[in-house]
Amino acid sequence: MMKTAIYPGTFDPITNGHIDIIKRARSLFDNVLVAVASSDDKRPMFSLEKRVDMARAATEIISGVEVEPFSNLLVDFAKSKNIHVIIRGLRAVSDFEYELQIGYANLSLNKEIETIYLMPSLENAFISSSVVRSILKHDGDASHLYPKEIEHFIWETF
């Protein structure tokens, strides 16, 4: 039986830290579904379509990885895909409390859901989409923080 995990996020934009977690998850599971949340509440810098395109471009060379958008509850989306494992990344202790709360909330909505927390490598531990966006908004060079495959998407926007 093939085992699939779902890795959800806004991916605004996808970063090297995200790719690190995707590769780690892929080493544990046969397939990883990168689920790009619409996240209208967060007011993403990039459109949902562009975030999906960037995630696809950044992961196309990683076998066993698919990318899809979603706009409903994560547990409902996972259930529709028959996926029972959620992958979440933890960069620092400050992430843990929030992620634990979300993990328990997801479990309260679907008792079959398990959440697995993965840490990125030390070199990627400080990278977040918000750090990348901030650098880009201030005309800085953030190209070392995101996959080279999304460079053209970044420069289309800036």
N, C-alpha and C positions, 0 to 999 in steps of 0.2 A: 504494500500500500504506500502510495506517495504521500509524503507529509508536507503540508504547505503552511507557511506562517504569513501573517499580514503585518506590514510595517507602515503604519499611518503617519501622516504629518501634513503640514501645509507646504513644506518644501518651497519656501519663498525667499531665495531660490534654493535648489538642492546644493549641498556643500560637500566638501571632502569628508567631513564628519559623517554625513548621511551615507555616503558611499562606503565608508569604513564599516558602519553598522550593517548595511546591506550585505557586504561581503562576509562579515562575521555570521550573520543570520543564514546566509546561503551555505556556509560550511556546516551548519547544523540541520538544515532542512533541505528537502529535495527542490522546493520552489519557494520563492518569496514574492508576494504580491505587494508592491509599493502602492499604497492607497493615498492618493492626493486629495486632501480635504478642500472643499470649496471655501470654508472658513471666512465667510463674508463678515462675521463679527470682528475678525482681526484686520480687516481692510488690507489685504495683501497688495504688495507693490506690483506683482505680476498677475495677469489674468489666470484663471484656472486652466484654460487651454494652453497657455504658454508654460505654466508650471508642469503640466503633464508632458508637454513636448520636451522640456528641459530634462525631466526625470527619465524619459525614454531615451533621449540622446546620451545621457550620462551612464545609463545602465545597459545599453544595447549589447555591449561586449561581455556582459556577465550572464552566463547561461543560467536558465532556471529563474529568471527575474522578469516579471510582468509589471506594467504600470497601468493603473486605472483611476479615474476620478470618482469621488463619491460626495454626496451632500446630505446623507441621512445619518442616523446614529451609527457609530462604528460597529457596535455589536450586531446591528441589523444588517449592515453591509457584509460583515464577516460571515454571518449566518447564511446570507444569500449565496455566498461563495463556498459554503461548507468548510469554513476555516475556523479552527478552535484555539489558535495560538496567536497572540498579539506580541509583536516585538516593540520595545521602547528603548530609546537610548538614554543613558545617564552620563552627563558630563561631569557633574559635581554633586556634592552632598545637597546643595540647594535645589537641584532637580528632583531629588528623591521624594521629598514630602508631597509635592504636587503629583508626581507620577504614581506614587502609592495610592493617593486619593482617587485618581482616575482609574487605576487598576481595580480598586475595590468597587467603584461605581459601576464599571463594566461588568464585574463579576456579579453584582447585585441584579443586573439586567439580564444576564445570561450565565447560568451556573456552569455551563460547559466551556466557558472562555478561560484560558490561562494566559497570564501576561509574563513574559520573560524580559528581563532588563539586561541590556548589553552595554558595556562601556566601550567607547572608541579608544584607539591607541592614544598614548600620551601626546603625540604630535598633533592630534586632531581634537583633543579634549576641550580646547578653548573656542573652537569654531561654532558659531551659530548663524542662522540666517539673518538674525537681527544685526549681528556684527558686520556681516557682509553688506547688508543694505545700508548701514550707517556709513561704512567706508565709501560705498558707491555714491551715496547722496552727497558726500563731501569731495567728490572727484578724486578719491584715492584709488590706488591699485589693489584690488582684492583678488586678483587672478590666481594667487597661490592658495586661496581658500576654497575655490570651487573647481569642479572638473573642467578640463580644457574643452570638452565636448559642448559646453554650454556658452562658451565665450561669445559666439555670434548673437545668441539671445540677449546676453547682457548688453552688448554694444548697440543692439537694435533699440533698446530702451533708453540708454544713456547717450 
